[in-house]
Amino acid sequence: MNIGAVKIQIYLSTICFNQILIINVPIVNYCLQNKFERRRAKIAHKIKTHETSFVE
């Protein structure tokens, strides 16, 4: 088995206003899975939409 091989991948995907945001985190060590799961949750909670108004 390759030492640097990806064991699992963690994804965060969202769609807002016809835009797609996908964050992909490849995990090469199972010991780091919880760390990146927590980090992904923090990122997800920080994603916000900003209302803008267009003036013609």
ABEGO torsion letter per residue (X at the ends): XBAABBABBBBBBBBBGGBBBBBBBBBABAAAAAAAAAAAAAAAAABBBBBBBBBX
